[in-house]
Amino acid sequence: MRTLTDEEAKKVVEKLSKYIGDNVRMLMERSDGTYCFRLHKNRVYYLSEACVRHSVNIARSNLICAGVCFGKFTKGGTFRLQITALDHVAQYAKYKIWLKPGAEQSFLYGNHVLKSGLARITDSTPQYQGVIVYSMQDTPVGFGVTAKSTESSRASDPGTIVVFHQADIGEYLRCEDTLT
C-alpha cells in the first residue's frame, strides 16, 4: 500500500469533484480524524491515518484491502469511481436526483434514468454533472451523470434520458467477485 502520486491524486480529486465539488476537503479533514487515500493493486482506498499506521505491519502480498475502496485505475490510467464509495460521497453531494419506485428498480438493473422515472432533481443542476441517485426514501442507490440540465429536462418528453447510469448498489450482486 503506497501513497498516490501527484498525477494519481489529481485524477482522484477531479473525479470526486464531479460529484461533491469543493467538499473533497471535508472528506479528508473530518472531525473524527485525518483521512487519506492509498493505492494498493490499482485500487484506491480511503482510510484513516491510524489504519494506515496499522497496515504497514502487514506484508503487501498478504494485504487484501484496508479501508473503503473508492475506485480503481484502469489499464489506460483513468480513475473509475466504484459503488463502495457511495456512502461517503453521498454525505457531501452537491447535486442529487430522486427516483420513482419503478425507475429505481430499472436503475438498479443498470439502465439509464428516463424523465418519466424522475421524481425530483436539485435546482440548477448543469448538463454532464455528476449526481447521486436517491430512492424516494432518501437512500442513496448510485451514481450518475446528467444528460440534460434541470431546466431542459423539465421541458423534455417522458421518454428522454435524463441521467446516464454510472454505478448502482445492484453491482454488489452483479459483480460481487470483482468488488473489494
Salt bridges, closest charged atoms under 4 A:
GLU7 OE2 - LYS11 NZ 3.46
GLU8 OE2 - ARG2 NH2 2.93
ASP32 OD2 - ARG30 NH2 2.89
ASP123 OD1 - ARG154 NH2 3.09
ASP168 OD2 - HIS165 NE2 2.39
ASP168 OD2 - ARG174 NH2 2.91
